[in-house]
Amino acid sequence: MKRKYYNVIGVMSGTSLDGIDLAYIKMTINPHYKAEVIVAETYAYPEIWIEKLQKAVHYNKHKLQELNESYTEYLGEEINQFMEKNTISREQVDAICAHGHTILHQPDQGYTLQIGNLPEIATITQCRVVCDFRVQDVALGGQGAPLVPIGDTLLFSSYEYCLNLGGFANVSLQKGGTRIAYDICAVNTVLNEYAQKLGAAYDDGGAFAKAGTTHIPLLEQLNALPFFKKSPPKSLGIEWVHRHIFPLIEKFDLEPKDVLATFTAHIAQQLANQFEEGSTVLITGGGAYNTFLMTQLKQLKDVNIVLPDPMLIEYKEAIVFGLLGVLKLEGKNNCLASVTGASKDHSAGMIWLPSV
């Protein structure tokens, strides 16, 4: 008999370093795809891990291997804590479907690294684990990102655009019968950095940016960066921010509130450039709560912004990585060549079983 559903735990850690998102999901696959979140939580990173993950982009190969091993252990323990707290037995879990945490993303050089995907995670959790979804796509000549659009196709196809606002902004849409998607610009990787200079973890509601003044010369130079003229498929990594964004901002020696005002204006302009007037845009990710950014976007482009319930805003990526894992287990394609630029559609990810 054909299987109708899987119970999986989707696990996501984004470049904004908000924490580890965990969602226990009933993923229906027959007769159609549907995700029902049973319980979901975010486990915030302690300061020591935030510092390690921020610095890791500068680590050598040996230090990265050490970090990968320690992070895999840490991630496995956090998943165990989530299961124990929510009385989820291992017998109830068909698979843990984990993204890991991106440290390096250089697809043009044929390389991407998401730590926390080592085989030991299956032994730590004593569950089957499906993980490491990006490496195969890069090996096939793709960007290895974004991967969420397969979920937009199967779970959220009623929206003209699906926009995620996390560490970076990425968008997914149907064009000429084909799903395309790409990264747009940096978002919380930059906003959080300057909010922290003002003593806050993030710019709550965009209040700091609203109180600042937009610096036009910086805004113009941000918008003139070559990435924004590239055609999809295209993706961004934290290295790009360190190489192009931070040095440009620092050149102007502005107050943090003015940087936040200017960069929020930059984000809004880059987002507005992607959408057709009157279209419907589903917005998820932490940036969806930035009301000042949402207001600026609406002022620039008359679009119908759909902000779903908080469960979907906060856990959409964890939900979709649950779906990617299920598709891998089913032997179905979970990476779209039209999105990533890979040589073909394919079923990405590694399946690890606990060692006895």
N, C-alpha and C positions, 0 to 999 in steps of 0.2 A: 504494500500500500504506500502511495506517495506521502511523504512527510508533510504536515501542514504548518508546523511552527517549530521554532527553536527558542529556548530560554538562554539568553546570553548576557554577559556584562560588557558593555561598551566602556572603554577607558580612553580618555583624551587629556593631554597636557599641551597647552598652547604657548606660543612664544611670549605672550603677555605675562606669563608666570603668575596668573591668578591662583593656580592650584591644579589639582588632579580632579577631573570630572569623571564620576563613575555613575553609570545608569544600568540598572537591572531591567531587562526588556524582554517582553514576549514578542518575538519577531515572526509574524505570520507571513508565510510565503505562498500559500495555496488556499483559495483560488487567486488571491492578489496580495501584493505586499502591503503590510501594515505594521506599524511599530506601536506597541502599548508599553509605556514606561510604568513599571510597578513601583520602583523607588529610585531616587537619584540624589546624590550628594556631591559637593565639592570639598575636597580636603586641601586646605590652604597649605602652601609650602612654608616651613619654618625659615627663618632668616638665613640659616646656614646653607640651606639648599638653594635659596634664591641667589645667594652670592656665588655658589659653585656653578650654577647653570648660567648665570650672566657672564662669568669669566671663562667658561669652557670654550668659547669661540677662539680663544687665544692659546689653548692647550696644545702640547705636542702629542704625538701618536701614543706614547706610553701613558701619559696622564689621562688621555681620553679613554684608553682601555680600562684604566683603574676606575675612572668615573662611571663608565658603562657598567662595570661589575657592581659597584656600590649602589648605583641608581636602580639597577635591576632588582637588587635585594630590597631596597627601600620601597620601590613600586609594588613588588610582590607583597610586602608586609602591609602596605596601605590597602591593597585589594582584600587581603585577608581580614583586616579590621572592618572594612565595609561589609563583607559577608557576615562576619560574626555579629556586628552591631544590628544588622537587619535580618538576622536568623535565616540566612540563605545557605542551605547545605550544598556541599559539592555535588551531591547526587541531583540537585535541581538545576545545575549549570551545565549546559551543553558545551559552552566555550566561553572563555574570556577573550574579548576582541580588543586588542590594545594598540594604540598608535605609537606609544613611546613619546619621547621628547626630542624635538629637533635641535641639534647642536650645530650642524653644518649642512648647508644646502647649496651645492654648486653643480647643478645639472649640466651646465655648459662644459664642465670639466669631467662629466660622467660620475659625479660623486654626491651622495647624500648620506647623512648619518642621523638616525633616530636612536637614542640610547634607551635602555630598558627593554630591549627585544631579545635578549639572550635566552637560550634554551632553559636556563636555570629558573626563569620565572614560572614555568609550568610545575617544576618540582616544589618551589616555594609555596605556590597556591594549591598544589595538588589538583589542578584542573587542566583540561586541554586548553591551549592558548593559540590563538591565531593573531599574528602580529607582523611587524616589519613590512608594511605594505608598499613603501615607496621605492625600495632599492631595485626591484625587478623592472619597474617602469623606466627608471633612469638608464638601466642596462640596455633597454630596448630603444634608447634614444629619446625618451620622453623627459618632461620636466619633473616627473614624480609628484606633481601637484597641479591644481588642486584635485583631491580624491573624492571630496564630498559630492560632486555633481551626479554620481551614480545614484545617490540617495535622493537628490532633487528630481531625477528622472523617475524613480520608482515610487517615491513617497510624497513628493511635493510638486507634481507636474501641473497643478492647477494655477500656479503663479507664473507670470511672464518672466520675472527675474527672482532669483534667490541670492540675497546678499548676506554675507557673513562679515561681521565687524569684530575681529579679535585683535591679535597682535598685528595682523595685516587684514586688509579688506580683500575679499575675493567674491566674484560674481559668477553665476551660472545661468544660462538661458538656452532656449531652443531656437536654432537658426537654420532655416532651410531644411527642416526635418532632422537636424543633427544637434546634439547637445555640445555646446562649447562653454568653456569656463577659463578664468584666468585671475591672477592676482592684480589688484588695482593700485594699491599704495600701502604704505605703513600706516598703522593706526595706533593701537595701544602700546606698541613697542616704543613709540616716541612720546605719546601723551603721558604715559605712566612715569617715564623718566623725569619729565619736568614737573609733574604733580608732586613727585617725591622730594623735589628740591623745595617745595612749599609745605612739606611736612605731612602730605597725604599719600595714601597708596595709589590713588587714581583721581582723576578730575571728575568728581561726583556731579553728574548731570551737566557737565561742562561749565560749572560755575566759575572756575578760575579763568577759563578762556573767555567767558562772557565779560568778566571784569577787566580783561586785558585789551590791548590795542593792536590791531593787525598792522604788521610791518610790511609795507608793500614791496620794497626791494627783495626781502627774503621770500615773500610769497611768490614773486615772479621767478626767482631763481629755483625755488622748489618745483614749480610747475614746468620749468624748462629742462628738467633732468631728462636725459635720453630715454630712460625706461618708458616714460609716458608716451613716447612716439612709436614704440614697438607694437607690432601686431601680435595677437595671441597665436599660439600658446606661449605664455610667459608666467614666471613665478618669481617670488622674492624670498630672501633669507635674511637672517639677522646680520650677516656679514655686509650685505648691501647697505643696511642702515648705518652700520659703523663706518663704512667706506664713503658714503655719499651724503647721508642726512645729517648726522651729528657734526661733522666738520663744517658743513655749510651753515648750520645754525650757530655754531660757536664763533664763526667769523664775524657775526654781527653784535655779539656781546649784549644781548637783550635780557630784560627781566623775564623770569620764568612765565609770568602771566601773559606777557606779550608773545613769547614763543608759543604758548598754548593757544592764544587767540589766532596767531598766524597759521600754525599747523592745522588747527581745526578748520580754518577757512580753506586751506589747501586740500584737506581730505574732502570737504563738502564739494569743492569744485571738481576734483577728480571723480568723485562718485556721480555727480550730476552729468558729467560727460558720457556716462555709460548708458543712460536710460532714454527711452522714447517718452515724449510728452504723453501724459494720460495713462501710462502703463502701471501695472500692479507689481509692487516690490515687497517680497517677504524679507524682513530683516531680523537676523538672529545674531548671537554673540554679545559680549559685554558692551560693545559700542552702541547697541540698540537703546541702552539706558541713558545715553548722552543726549539729553533733550535739546541742548544748544546746537549740537551737530545736526540733529533731526530737523530743527527749525531752519537752519541754514540750507540744508538740502532742499527742503520744500520751497524756500524762497528762490532757489536757483532753477529748479525744475519741477513742474506741476505733475507729480507722480502720486499714486495712491499707495502710501506707506502702510504696510500691514505689520503690526507688532503683535506676535502671537502671545500665548500665555507664557509665564516665566519658565516653565519646564522646558518648552521648546526653545525659547531664547537662549537659555543657559546650557542646554544639554543636546542641542541638535547634532553637534559634531560627534559626541559620544554615541548618540543613537545611530548615526550613519556609519561609524566604525564598527558598531555591532552588526549592521547590515553587510558591510564589506566582509566581515568574518564569516557570516552565514553564506554569502555568495561563494567564498573560497571553499567552504566545506561542501557546498553543493556542486563544486566544479564549474561554476558559472563565472563569466567575465565580471570583474568589479573595477577595472580601469578602462577608461574610454580613450582611444587614440585621438579622437576629435578634440578632447579636452587637453591632454598632456603632450600631444605631438609624438607619442611613441609610434613604433612601426606597425603596431597592430593592437586591437583590443585584447585584453588578457586577464587572467585570474591571478592576482598578485597576493603575496603574503606567505609567511612561513607558519607551519602547524607544528607546535611542540607538545609532546606528551610528557607527563610526569615520569621521572625515573623512579624505579622502585628500590 
